[in-house]
Amino acid sequence: MSTTTTRTTLEMQEQPRRRSVVPGADIQAPIPATISAGSSYFPDLEGKRVLWSDLPDISSFPSMPAGAQTPAGASTPGWLTPGNATPGWQTPAGASTPGWATPKSTQARPLLSEDAYPDIGTMYSWRGVMILLITCGSQLMDNIFMTAVNLSLPAVQAEFNVSSGDLQWLLSAYTLTFGGFLLFSGVLADRYGRRQVFSIGMGVLSVWTLANGFGNSFIQLAIFRALQGIGAAMTVPSSIGIISSHFVASERIVALTMFGASGAIGFCAGLIFGGFVTDSLGWRYIFRIAVAVTGPLGIMGWILLPKDRKEGNARPKLDFVGAGLSTGGLILLSFVLSSGGEYGWNKAFIIALLIISVIMICVFAYVEKKVSNPIMPLSLWKIKNFAPLWIAGFVLYGSYQTVIYYVVLQAQEVAKLSAGATALRFLPMGAAGFTTNMVLAKWMKYMNTRYLMLLGMLITTLSPIPASLMPAEDPNFWRYILPTSVMVVTGVSICYICITNIMLGSVPANVKSLCGGLVNTAFQIGSGVSLALAAAVVDAVDIKKGHDEATQYQTGLYCCIGLSGLGLIVSAFGLRGLDGNAGGAQVH
């Protein structure tokens, strides 16, 4: 193999761009690139950052002089020489140096099949628009299913005559399986095809959504909601993997921002949709109407989403032991966190399940160290900023869900608003979330990521204060609850985009869906932990002392301030190397 190459220093991102090396072969082309001094091919671009698409086709180079190197401190490889080869970097069969390919190489084997990885153009092409429509639509519906049922609970309780304690299973059953299957679904998407997993997930979601609309007992509804959650869990990591693998640079930021906006809008729209439909048509029509959207999305996903790129012919074996331990442990942990406050933390079965769940998760971590094909490579946690961002997302989303939980209770139980009236008053919250995400989509590439993340965490930390000051004798929604709802959705929207862009921009392409699953697992488990902690504090401080409901909800909101404050501290002192703006490479 030739040992000559241009002295072009490339700060690689993981997104592949098809550039022919030999007929039928592809390489991983970095975007963007920094041209170093002394370049024999690009003297007029020395020291400038350019897109790979702006450079001449590498296949036209007659030869490559020696001296290629990766920038000092870069987290991903550029052009690699034997001296700086990165383990695990895939190369043509028989190549002596990882990551090394030349135009004349006769040993090169295609890393990416052209048939398996089609050119889709930009996100503004017809194909790009379809990808965004389908993936963002699924995220919208997943979040609608989380919150739409909230305002229908009194109607369901009246129809099936269930206790208040059992009623929470209509919410918990969905979130338990949703959070428990996210990690496993991410692995399935990365290894067996994101398009396939997405479409199957939408199919599962649609079938059990329709079943919910015709359930004849509360037990049936709870079971159908759990199966619904499995389908929803299959769509989220695969959607994130599709978006982050098929859009690059600033387009990826815009696409992920729109995906985040869909979640924020869906969360708010679920409250509005559920309230109006329950008041006008009945709670069953929440599911019957929703399936008219989820079904077509699944079909469109199978037909229109791009095929997955394939690296080699062999698929790695699936770690079934790790999959079982992680899924079972997360489901048990989610159950304990969501039910401990209801049944009592001193109950023997709650304590036993908590211990079992922790043991399963610890054994899972040990197994992942030993197996050859772990479903969650522990090396991910060593990537810079991965762990602090996961922790920040954990407490951030937990605080968000808990704030929404208590302000909805304030609106209905303290201010005595109906489901429809409550839904109407949350319209500004949805508008704020949408506006924030659209502004970020356009301007985030010019903003400092670290400061933007800290701003979002600060807004989220301060957001519960207005609602926590609402007195029982003057429960004014517009004065107290509205500012809190607008602030919390704004802060969370900012942080969500920062977290997903930073995390997905720092991991290899073949684990993007897994990373997306991990991010959303943090969100789901964080929600359970936050609600459980707040409920425990409220029980200890207010309920046992006979305080009224208004005081109980205020205490719950105070807990949210503390949780968000923890996330702010982690973000301030844990994030490193984010001195550049979100649109370019991180500054090292």
C-alpha angles and dihedrals in degrees: 000000000000116000095202125100140147119270093245114146110212126193098207129214118193096245110111120224115193112245117162115239097171127351107296095007131111135192133203102259117200124231124227112018136197114215110219127215116276096037109163094199104037107034091149092056099050112146093004128120112234138168117254089237088064092061128082116269108273091222088070093062111109093205141343121237117218128265110072115159143168118244114265110266095012111150096212129045125260122184101341130213126191089264096059103028114152117223115243096025105138119234139175113287112274096016112143097211126051113245093008121134133155131194092246098045112133093187096060117122120195112264091191123032112227090218092050095046109041124191105254099178120217129334087258093062120096091257092047091051090051092051091053094044093053100041095041090045091056091049090050092053094044090058094042088058089053096057108019091078092055095078093043095058096097091052092048091047092052094048098048098028095230127162123254089247093056093041093073089068089077086068101030096051091061097044093044095060093034092057095037097053100041096091095045091046091053091055092048090051094050094046105034104028133292094225092052095047091046094051094045089048092052089049092052090046092051096049095052094040088059090045090056090056090060101035114143100198139028091246089056091051092051092050093046090049090053091052088047089057092055090056092047091049090057093056102051104060092039091051092050091047092050093049097045094045098048103040125058141200114339092358090060089053091051093045094049090045090055089047090052091046089054090056094048092046091046092051091053095036090054091062092048096042094045093049097049096041093047092051096044109030106009134262095280091067090064087074099033093055094042094056089061086068103037095050097056090043090059093049092046090049093056093048104036109028113097121255118258119259113245127217108203127329103274122081116214115247116260117247098233094175091054091044092053095045095047096044095044093044094049093047092050092046091049090049093051093047094048096042104034093085092047099047097028129262091244093062113117096229092051091051092045094050091047091053092046092049093051091048091050092051092048092049088048090056090050093048092050089059092056108039122086095225107034118187088222113032105214088215087078089074090058093060110110113267094002096110098042091047091050091051092046090051090047095057094033097058092038090057091045095053092045093050090052091047093055099040090052089052090048091052095048104030103032103026090035095223121163122241092260094046091049091050092051092052092053093060093096089055091059091046091051092051093049094047093048093052094046092051090049092048090059102035108024094093088065095048131090105252096210095051091043091054091049091049091053092049091048092052090048091049093052096041099087093055099085094050092043088061095055110121122216092235093055109033097174109173096196095049100044115012100038096058090049094049093048094046096047095050090047094051095044092047091055093048095044092057093046093049096048095044095048096043097043091044092058102050131076119265094248094063101040095109090047089051090049089052091050092050093051092043087059089052095049098043090043089056091054094046093048095049091046093050093046092047091050092050092046090050093050098041105034118009096053089047093050098245118165124257095260090058092046092054091048090055091050090053091050087058089055090056090056094048094049090046089057089053090050091053092048091049093047097050104022104052116087136179097021098122094121128076122268094253098063139044119294116264112245 
